[in-house]
Amino acid sequence: MNEIKIGIIGLGHLGKLHLKNLLELDNATCSGIFEIDKEKAKSISEEFKIKFHNDLETLIESSDAIIISVPTSFHFEVGKIALEKKRHIFIEKPITVTVDEANELISIAKENGCLIQVGHIERFNPALLALEKYNLEPMFIQSDRLSQFNPRGTDVAVILDLMIHDIDIILHLVKSDVEKIDANGVAVVSNSIDIANARIQFKNGCVANVTASRISQKKMRKMRMFQRDAYIAIDFLQGISEIYKLVNPDEEFIGISYGVIGTGEKRRRIIYEQPEIPVVNAMKYEQAMFVKSIKENLPPIVSGEDGKKALEVAQYIIDVIEKGKVNKKLTN
């Protein structure tokens, strides 16, 4: 297989960004676009010199894979059509509206030998990529994702709009099943939850305290993790990661020493390290990994199963907030 022919369905804010990055990608070409707003489709087609299709079927037929960037309520419908035509799909987050829909898409993909990659773009954030070589085993996580109000995205709760990014990362980092979730939140300026906090407890003892708000005065996208002998701070907005760790006083180290604490066998040296941040365009990199998965038949970095698990936890949080205590058990 040479260049992968990729079509884009949905040319809103994210769809247009996907198109711009796809046109710069190696090993892939844009087979065209489909947008229900024909005037917008024509304008973008002329701007980027890309063919626009009048219906989904012709775009899908002319493509090896599809990027789905339509409103979440249409993810399942469009994804099902593409998968049943044996086309790989890249689908923006959240994967679908319901967990049942996600399960069905995953099942259809398996039946047809297709890949699903979900657009949890923060997995490709340079600040997180910089930590790949480190052994991360967090036992307490504090995550804060705050943004100023923007009408775009308020058709869903802030849990599905913003918090789901951190849910996905936390589920990826914590190698354990969820045991319990407590949550609270409130609608302030929209008809859905605008600010929320969740406390996620895992069976291995790890606890994640996750906050998301879309009514803040300033933006913040930070995650702080504590594990035995180390504290890791990630600033997704600034693209910076920092590590403070305790090592044996005589151990060779890389970084800055802040001296030695403790006495006797408990003496430890405090080391500060700021990992080198790779120069990466997160969206282009996630597209490149999607293409690599197709060409080399590799599991996607963010699979349909990953997307489903993040959605399941997010929906559980919403249910706790809206309906009170939920008795159902999260699937493992």
Contacts in CASP RR format, 6 or more apart in sequence:
PFRMAT RR
TARGET T0000
AUTHOR 0000-0000-0000
METHOD contacts of the structure
MODEL  1
MNEIKIGIIGLGHLGKLHLKNLLELDNATCSGIFEIDKEKAKSISEEFKI
KFHNDLETLIESSDAIIISVPTSFHFEVGKIALEKKRHIFIEKPITVTVD
EANELISIAKENGCLIQVGHIERFNPALLALEKYNLEPMFIQSDRLSQFN
PRGTDVAVILDLMIHDIDIILHLVKSDVEKIDANGVAVVSNSIDIANARI
QFKNGCVANVTASRISQKKMRKMRMFQRDAYIAIDFLQGISEIYKLVNPD
EEFIGISYGVIGTGEKRRRIIYEQPEIPVVNAMKYEQAMFVKSIKENLPP
IVSGEDGKKALEVAQYIIDVIEKGKVNKKLTN
1 64 0 8 1.000
1 294 0 8 1.000
1 295 0 8 1.000
2 27 0 8 1.000
3 27 0 8 1.000
3 28 0 8 1.000
3 29 0 8 1.000
4 27 0 8 1.000
4 28 0 8 1.000
4 29 0 8 1.000
4 64 0 8 1.000
4 65 0 8 1.000
4 291 0 8 1.000
4 294 0 8 1.000
4 295 0 8 1.000
5 28 0 8 1.000
5 29 0 8 1.000
5 30 0 8 1.000
5 31 0 8 1.000
5 62 0 8 1.000
5 63 0 8 1.000
5 64 0 8 1.000
5 65 0 8 1.000
6 22 0 8 1.000
6 28 0 8 1.000
6 29 0 8 1.000
6 30 0 8 1.000
6 31 0 8 1.000
6 63 0 8 1.000
6 64 0 8 1.000
6 65 0 8 1.000
6 66 0 8 1.000
6 67 0 8 1.000
6 90 0 8 1.000
6 291 0 8 1.000
7 30 0 8 1.000
7 31 0 8 1.000
7 32 0 8 1.000
7 33 0 8 1.000
7 34 0 8 1.000
7 59 0 8 1.000
7 62 0 8 1.000
7 63 0 8 1.000
7 65 0 8 1.000
7 66 0 8 1.000
7 67 0 8 1.000
8 15 0 8 1.000
8 18 0 8 1.000
8 19 0 8 1.000
8 22 0 8 1.000
8 30 0 8 1.000
8 32 0 8 1.000
8 33 0 8 1.000
8 34 0 8 1.000
8 66 0 8 1.000
8 67 0 8 1.000
8 69 0 8 1.000
9 33 0 8 1.000
9 34 0 8 1.000
9 35 0 8 1.000
9 56 0 8 1.000
9 59 0 8 1.000
9 66 0 8 1.000
9 67 0 8 1.000
9 68 0 8 1.000
9 69 0 8 1.000
9 70 0 8 1.000
9 78 0 8 1.000
10 33 0 8 1.000
10 34 0 8 1.000
10 35 0 8 1.000
10 36 0 8 1.000
10 68 0 8 1.000
10 69 0 8 1.000
10 70 0 8 1.000
11 19 0 8 1.000
11 33 0 8 1.000
11 35 0 8 1.000
11 37 0 8 1.000
11 40 0 8 1.000
11 41 0 8 1.000
11 44 0 8 1.000
11 69 0 8 1.000
12 35 0 8 1.000
12 40 0 8 1.000
12 69 0 8 1.000
13 152 0 8 1.000
14 69 0 8 1.000
14 92 0 8 1.000
15 67 0 8 1.000
15 69 0 8 1.000
16 44 0 8 1.000
17 283 0 8 1.000
18 67 0 8 1.000
18 69 0 8 1.000
18 283 0 8 1.000
18 287 0 8 1.000
19 30 0 8 1.000
19 33 0 8 1.000
19 44 0 8 1.000
19 48 0 8 1.000
19 50 0 8 1.000
20 48 0 8 1.000
21 281 0 8 1.000
21 283 0 8 1.000
21 284 0 8 1.000
21 287 0 8 1.000
22 28 0 8 1.000
22 30 0 8 1.000
22 67 0 8 1.000
22 287 0 8 1.000
23 30 0 8 1.000
23 48 0 8 1.000
23 50 0 8 1.000
24 284 0 8 1.000
25 284 0 8 1.000
25 287 0 8 1.000
25 288 0 8 1.000
25 291 0 8 1.000
26 288 0 8 1.000
27 288 0 8 1.000
27 291 0 8 1.000
27 292 0 8 1.000
27 295 0 8 1.000
28 287 0 8 1.000
28 291 0 8 1.000
30 50 0 8 1.000
31 51 0 8 1.000
31 59 0 8 1.000
31 62 0 8 1.000
31 63 0 8 1.000
31 64 0 8 1.000
32 50 0 8 1.000
32 51 0 8 1.000
32 52 0 8 1.000
32 53 0 8 1.000
32 59 0 8 1.000
32 62 0 8 1.000
32 63 0 8 1.000
33 41 0 8 1.000
33 44 0 8 1.000
33 45 0 8 1.000
33 50 0 8 1.000
33 51 0 8 1.000
33 52 0 8 1.000
33 53 0 8 1.000
33 59 0 8 1.000
34 41 0 8 1.000
34 52 0 8 1.000
34 53 0 8 1.000
34 55 0 8 1.000
34 56 0 8 1.000
34 59 0 8 1.000
35 41 0 8 1.000
35 44 0 8 1.000
35 52 0 8 1.000
38 54 0 8 1.000
41 52 0 8 1.000
42 52 0 8 1.000
44 50 0 8 1.000
44 52 0 8 1.000
45 51 0 8 1.000
45 52 0 8 1.000
53 59 0 8 1.000
53 62 0 8 1.000
56 78 0 8 1.000
56 81 0 8 1.000
57 81 0 8 1.000
59 66 0 8 1.000
60 66 0 8 1.000
60 81 0 8 1.000
60 82 0 8 1.000
60 85 0 8 1.000
60 87 0 8 1.000
61 85 0 8 1.000
63 87 0 8 1.000
64 87 0 8 1.000
64 88 0 8 1.000
64 294 0 8 1.000
65 87 0 8 1.000
65 88 0 8 1.000
65 89 0 8 1.000
65 90 0 8 1.000
65 290 0 8 1.000
65 291 0 8 1.000
65 294 0 8 1.000
66 78 0 8 1.000
66 79 0 8 1.000
66 82 0 8 1.000
66 87 0 8 1.000
66 88 0 8 1.000
66 89 0 8 1.000
66 90 0 8 1.000
67 89 0 8 1.000
67 90 0 8 1.000
67 287 0 8 1.000
68 75 0 8 1.000
68 78 0 8 1.000
68 79 0 8 1.000
68 82 0 8 1.000
68 89 0 8 1.000
68 90 0 8 1.000
68 91 0 8 1.000
68 92 0 8 1.000
69 92 0 8 1.000
70 78 0 8 1.000
71 155 0 8 1.000
72 92 0 8 1.000
72 94 0 8 1.000
72 96 0 8 1.000
72 97 0 8 1.000
72 156 0 8 1.000
72 160 0 8 1.000
73 97 0 8 1.000
75 91 0 8 1.000
75 92 0 8 1.000
75 94 0 8 1.000
75 95 0 8 1.000
75 96 0 8 1.000
75 97 0 8 1.000
75 101 0 8 1.000
76 96 0 8 1.000
76 97 0 8 1.000
76 98 0 8 1.000
76 101 0 8 1.000
76 104 0 8 1.000
76 105 0 8 1.000
79 89 0 8 1.000
79 91 0 8 1.000
79 105 0 8 1.000
80 104 0 8 1.000
80 105 0 8 1.000
80 108 0 8 1.000
82 89 0 8 1.000
83 89 0 8 1.000
83 105 0 8 1.000
83 108 0 8 1.000
83 109 0 8 1.000
83 112 0 8 1.000
83 114 0 8 1.000
83 116 0 8 1.000
84 108 0 8 1.000
84 112 0 8 1.000
86 112 0 8 1.000
86 113 0 8 1.000
86 114 0 8 1.000
87 114 0 8 1.000
88 114 0 8 1.000
88 115 0 8 1.000
88 116 0 8 1.000
88 117 0 8 1.000
88 290 0 8 1.000
88 293 0 8 1.000
88 294 0 8 1.000
89 109 0 8 1.000
89 114 0 8 1.000
89 115 0 8 1.000
89 116 0 8 1.000
89 117 0 8 1.000
90 117 0 8 1.000
90 118 0 8 1.000
90 119 0 8 1.000
90 286 0 8 1.000
90 287 0 8 1.000
90 290 0 8 1.000
91 105 0 8 1.000
91 116 0 8 1.000
91 117 0 8 1.000
91 118 0 8 1.000
91 119 0 8 1.000
92 118 0 8 1.000
92 119 0 8 1.000
93 118 0 8 1.000
93 119 0 8 1.000
93 120 0 8 1.000
93 121 0 8 1.000
93 164 0 8 1.000
93 165 0 8 1.000
93 168 0 8 1.000
93 307 0 8 1.000
93 310 0 8 1.000
94 118 0 8 1.000
94 160 0 8 1.000
94 164 0 8 1.000
94 307 0 8 1.000
94 310 0 8 1.000
94 311 0 8 1.000
94 314 0 8 1.000
95 101 0 8 1.000
95 102 0 8 1.000
95 105 0 8 1.000
95 116 0 8 1.000
95 118 0 8 1.000
95 304 0 8 1.000
95 307 0 8 1.000
95 308 0 8 1.000
95 310 0 8 1.000
95 311 0 8 1.000
96 102 0 8 1.000
96 105 0 8 1.000
96 311 0 8 1.000
98 311 0 8 1.000
98 315 0 8 1.000
99 308 0 8 1.000
99 311 0 8 1.000
99 312 0 8 1.000
99 315 0 8 1.000
102 304 0 8 1.000
102 307 0 8 1.000
102 308 0 8 1.000
102 311 0 8 1.000
103 308 0 8 1.000
105 116 0 8 1.000
105 304 0 8 1.000
106 116 0 8 1.000
106 304 0 8 1.000
106 305 0 8 1.000
106 308 0 8 1.000
108 114 0 8 1.000
109 115 0 8 1.000
109 116 0 8 1.000
109 304 0 8 1.000
115 290 0 8 1.000
115 293 0 8 1.000
115 294 0 8 1.000
115 299 0 8 1.000
115 300 0 8 1.000
116 300 0 8 1.000
116 303 0 8 1.000
116 304 0 8 1.000
117 286 0 8 1.000
117 289 0 8 1.000
117 290 0 8 1.000
117 293 0 8 1.000
117 300 0 8 1.000
117 301 0 8 1.000
117 302 0 8 1.000
117 303 0 8 1.000
117 304 0 8 1.000
118 300 0 8 1.000
118 302 0 8 1.000
118 303 0 8 1.000
118 304 0 8 1.000
118 306 0 8 1.000
118 307 0 8 1.000
118 310 0 8 1.000
119 286 0 8 1.000
119 302 0 8 1.000
120 164 0 8 1.000
120 165 0 8 1.000
120 168 0 8 1.000
120 169 0 8 1.000
120 302 0 8 1.000
120 306 0 8 1.000
120 307 0 8 1.000
120 310 0 8 1.000
121 165 0 8 1.000
121 282 0 8 1.000
121 283 0 8 1.000
121 286 0 8 1.000
122 128 0 8 1.000
122 165 0 8 1.000
122 166 0 8 1.000
122 168 0 8 1.000
122 169 0 8 1.000
122 221 0 8 1.000
122 236 0 8 1.000
122 282 0 8 1.000
123 168 0 8 1.000
123 169 0 8 1.000
123 172 0 8 1.000
123 286 0 8 1.000
123 301 0 8 1.000
123 302 0 8 1.000
124 280 0 8 1.000
124 282 0 8 1.000
124 283 0 8 1.000
124 285 0 8 1.000
124 286 0 8 1.000
124 289 0 8 1.000
124 301 0 8 1.000
125 236 0 8 1.000
125 239 0 8 1.000
125 282 0 8 1.000
126 239 0 8 1.000
126 277 0 8 1.000
126 278 0 8 1.000
126 279 0 8 1.000
126 280 0 8 1.000
126 282 0 8 1.000
127 234 0 8 1.000
127 235 0 8 1.000
127 236 0 8 1.000
127 238 0 8 1.000
127 239 0 8 1.000
127 240 0 8 1.000
127 241 0 8 1.000
127 277 0 8 1.000
128 169 0 8 1.000
128 234 0 8 1.000
128 236 0 8 1.000
128 241 0 8 1.000
129 277 0 8 1.000
129 278 0 8 1.000
129 280 0 8 1.000
130 241 0 8 1.000
130 275 0 8 1.000
130 276 0 8 1.000
130 277 0 8 1.000
130 278 0 8 1.000
131 232 0 8 1.000
131 234 0 8 1.000
131 241 0 8 1.000
131 243 0 8 1.000
131 275 0 8 1.000
133 275 0 8 1.000
134 232 0 8 1.000
134 243 0 8 1.000
134 275 0 8 1.000
136 173 0 8 1.000
136 225 0 8 1.000
136 227 0 8 1.000
136 232 0 8 1.000
137 175 0 8 1.000
137 227 0 8 1.000
137 228 0 8 1.000
138 173 0 8 1.000
138 174 0 8 1.000
138 206 0 8 1.000
138 225 0 8 1.000
138 226 0 8 1.000
138 227 0 8 1.000
138 232 0 8 1.000
139 204 0 8 1.000
139 205 0 8 1.000
139 206 0 8 1.000
139 207 0 8 1.000
139 226 0 8 1.000
139 227 0 8 1.000
139 228 0 8 1.000
140 206 0 8 1.000
140 207 0 8 1.000
140 208 0 8 1.000
140 209 0 8 1.000
140 225 0 8 1.000
140 226 0 8 1.000
141 170 0 8 1.000
141 173 0 8 1.000
141 174 0 8 1.000
141 206 0 8 1.000
141 207 0 8 1.000
141 208 0 8 1.000
141 209 0 8 1.000
141 210 0 8 1.000
141 223 0 8 1.000
141 224 0 8 1.000
141 225 0 8 1.000
141 226 0 8 1.000
142 208 0 8 1.000
142 209 0 8 1.000
142 223 0 8 1.000
142 224 0 8 1.000
142 225 0 8 1.000
143 166 0 8 1.000
143 169 0 8 1.000
143 170 0 8 1.000
143 208 0 8 1.000
143 209 0 8 1.000
143 210 0 8 1.000
143 211 0 8 1.000
143 222 0 8 1.000
143 223 0 8 1.000
143 224 0 8 1.000
144 211 0 8 1.000
144 212 0 8 1.000
144 220 0 8 1.000
144 221 0 8 1.000
144 222 0 8 1.000
144 223 0 8 1.000
145 162 0 8 1.000
145 163 0 8 1.000
145 165 0 8 1.000
145 166 0 8 1.000
145 211 0 8 1.000
145 212 0 8 1.000
145 213 0 8 1.000
145 220 0 8 1.000
145 221 0 8 1.000
145 222 0 8 1.000
146 211 0 8 1.000
146 212 0 8 1.000
146 213 0 8 1.000
146 214 0 8 1.000
146 216 0 8 1.000
146 218 0 8 1.000
146 219 0 8 1.000
146 220 0 8 1.000
146 221 0 8 1.000
147 162 0 8 1.000
147 213 0 8 1.000
147 214 0 8 1.000
147 216 0 8 1.000
147 219 0 8 1.000
148 214 0 8 1.000
148 215 0 8 1.000
148 216 0 8 1.000
148 217 0 8 1.000
148 218 0 8 1.000
148 219 0 8 1.000
149 189 0 8 1.000
149 214 0 8 1.000
149 215 0 8 1.000
150 214 0 8 1.000
153 161 0 8 1.000
154 161 0 8 1.000
154 189 0 8 1.000
154 190 0 8 1.000
154 191 0 8 1.000
154 192 0 8 1.000
154 194 0 8 1.000
154 214 0 8 1.000
155 192 0 8 1.000
156 192 0 8 1.000
157 192 0 8 1.000
157 193 0 8 1.000
157 196 0 8 1.000
157 318 0 8 1.000
158 192 0 8 1.000
158 193 0 8 1.000
158 194 0 8 1.000
158 195 0 8 1.000
158 196 0 8 1.000
158 212 0 8 1.000
158 213 0 8 1.000
158 214 0 8 1.000
159 193 0 8 1.000
159 196 0 8 1.000
159 198 0 8 1.000
159 212 0 8 1.000
159 314 0 8 1.000
159 317 0 8 1.000
159 318 0 8 1.000
159 321 0 8 1.000
160 311 0 8 1.000
160 314 0 8 1.000
160 318 0 8 1.000
161 212 0 8 1.000
161 214 0 8 1.000
162 212 0 8 1.000
162 213 0 8 1.000
162 214 0 8 1.000
163 196 0 8 1.000
163 198 0 8 1.000
163 210 0 8 1.000
163 211 0 8 1.000
163 212 0 8 1.000
163 314 0 8 1.000
163 317 0 8 1.000
164 310 0 8 1.000
164 311 0 8 1.000
164 314 0 8 1.000
166 210 0 8 1.000
166 212 0 8 1.000
166 223 0 8 1.000
167 200 0 8 1.000
167 210 0 8 1.000
167 310 0 8 1.000
167 313 0 8 1.000
167 314 0 8 1.000
168 302 0 8 1.000
168 306 0 8 1.000
168 307 0 8 1.000
168 310 0 8 1.000
169 223 0 8 1.000
170 200 0 8 1.000
170 208 0 8 1.000
170 210 0 8 1.000
171 178 0 8 1.000
171 306 0 8 1.000
171 309 0 8 1.000
171 310 0 8 1.000
171 313 0 8 1.000
172 306 0 8 1.000
173 225 0 8 1.000
174 202 0 8 1.000
174 204 0 8 1.000
174 206 0 8 1.000
174 208 0 8 1.000
175 204 0 8 1.000
176 202 0 8 1.000
176 203 0 8 1.000
176 204 0 8 1.000
176 205 0 8 1.000
176 206 0 8 1.000
177 202 0 8 1.000
177 203 0 8 1.000
177 330 0 8 1.000
177 332 0 8 1.000
178 200 0 8 1.000
178 201 0 8 1.000
178 202 0 8 1.000
178 203 0 8 1.000
178 313 0 8 1.000
178 330 0 8 1.000
179 201 0 8 1.000
179 202 0 8 1.000
179 203 0 8 1.000
179 205 0 8 1.000
180 200 0 8 1.000
180 201 0 8 1.000
181 198 0 8 1.000
181 199 0 8 1.000
181 200 0 8 1.000
181 201 0 8 1.000
181 313 0 8 1.000
181 316 0 8 1.000
181 317 0 8 1.000
181 320 0 8 1.000
181 330 0 8 1.000
182 198 0 8 1.000
182 199 0 8 1.000
182 320 0 8 1.000
183 196 0 8 1.000
183 197 0 8 1.000
183 198 0 8 1.000
183 199 0 8 1.000
183 317 0 8 1.000
183 320 0 8 1.000
183 321 0 8 1.000
184 196 0 8 1.000
184 197 0 8 1.000
184 321 0 8 1.000
185 193 0 8 1.000
185 195 0 8 1.000
185 196 0 8 1.000
185 197 0 8 1.000
185 321 0 8 1.000
186 193 0 8 1.000
186 194 0 8 1.000
186 195 0 8 1.000
186 196 0 8 1.000
187 193 0 8 1.000
187 194 0 8 1.000
188 194 0 8 1.000
188 195 0 8 1.000
188 215 0 8 1.000
189 215 0 8 1.000
193 318 0 8 1.000
193 321 0 8 1.000
193 322 0 8 1.000
194 213 0 8 1.000
194 214 0 8 1.000
194 215 0 8 1.000
195 211 0 8 1.000
195 212 0 8 1.000
195 213 0 8 1.000
195 214 0 8 1.000
195 215 0 8 1.000
196 211 0 8 1.000
196 212 0 8 1.000
196 213 0 8 1.000
196 317 0 8 1.000
196 321 0 8 1.000
197 209 0 8 1.000
197 210 0 8 1.000
197 211 0 8 1.000
197 212 0 8 1.000
198 208 0 8 1.000
198 209 0 8 1.000
198 210 0 8 1.000
198 317 0 8 1.000
198 320 0 8 1.000
199 207 0 8 1.000
199 208 0 8 1.000
199 209 0 8 1.000
199 210 0 8 1.000
200 207 0 8 1.000
200 208 0 8 1.000
200 209 0 8 1.000
200 210 0 8 1.000
200 313 0 8 1.000
201 207 0 8 1.000
202 208 0 8 1.000
219 237 0 8 1.000
220 237 0 8 1.000
221 235 0 8 1.000
221 236 0 8 1.000
221 237 0 8 1.000
222 233 0 8 1.000
222 234 0 8 1.000
222 235 0 8 1.000
222 236 0 8 1.000
222 237 0 8 1.000
223 233 0 8 1.000
223 234 0 8 1.000
223 236 0 8 1.000
224 231 0 8 1.000
224 232 0 8 1.000
224 233 0 8 1.000
224 234 0 8 1.000
225 231 0 8 1.000
225 232 0 8 1.000
225 233 0 8 1.000
225 234 0 8 1.000
226 232 0 8 1.000
229 245 0 8 1.000
229 246 0 8 1.000
229 247 0 8 1.000
229 268 0 8 1.000
230 243 0 8 1.000
230 244 0 8 1.000
230 245 0 8 1.000
230 246 0 8 1.000
231 243 0 8 1.000
231 244 0 8 1.000
231 245 0 8 1.000
232 241 0 8 1.000
232 242 0 8 1.000
232 243 0 8 1.000
232 244 0 8 1.000
233 241 0 8 1.000
233 242 0 8 1.000
233 243 0 8 1.000
234 240 0 8 1.000
234 241 0 8 1.000
235 241 0 8 1.000
239 277 0 8 1.000
240 274 0 8 1.000
240 277 0 8 1.000
241 274 0 8 1.000
241 275 0 8 1.000
241 277 0 8 1.000
242 272 0 8 1.000
242 273 0 8 1.000
242 274 0 8 1.000
243 271 0 8 1.000
243 272 0 8 1.000
243 273 0 8 1.000
243 274 0 8 1.000
243 275 0 8 1.000
244 258 0 8 1.000
244 270 0 8 1.000
244 271 0 8 1.000
244 272 0 8 1.000
245 270 0 8 1.000
245 271 0 8 1.000
245 273 0 8 1.000
246 261 0 8 1.000
246 268 0 8 1.000
246 269 0 8 1.000
246 270 0 8 1.000
246 271 0 8 1.000
247 253 0 8 1.000
247 268 0 8 1.000
247 269 0 8 1.000
247 271 0 8 1.000
248 267 0 8 1.000
248 268 0 8 1.000
248 269 0 8 1.000
249 260 0 8 1.000
249 267 0 8 1.000
249 268 0 8 1.000
249 269 0 8 1.000
251 269 0 8 1.000
253 269 0 8 1.000
253 271 0 8 1.000
254 271 0 8 1.000
254 273 0 8 1.000
255 271 0 8 1.000
255 272 0 8 1.000
255 273 0 8 1.000
256 271 0 8 1.000
256 272 0 8 1.000
256 273 0 8 1.000
257 269 0 8 1.000
257 270 0 8 1.000
257 271 0 8 1.000
257 272 0 8 1.000
258 270 0 8 1.000
258 271 0 8 1.000
258 272 0 8 1.000
259 269 0 8 1.000
259 270 0 8 1.000
260 267 0 8 1.000
260 268 0 8 1.000
260 269 0 8 1.000
260 270 0 8 1.000
261 267 0 8 1.000
261 268 0 8 1.000
261 270 0 8 1.000
262 268 0 8 1.000
286 301 0 8 1.000
286 302 0 8 1.000
289 300 0 8 1.000
289 301 0 8 1.000
290 300 0 8 1.000
292 298 0 8 1.000
293 299 0 8 1.000
293 300 0 8 1.000
293 301 0 8 1.000
312 330 0 8 1.000
312 331 0 8 1.000
313 330 0 8 1.000
316 326 0 8 1.000
316 328 0 8 1.000
316 330 0 8 1.000
319 326 0 8 1.000
320 326 0 8 1.000
END
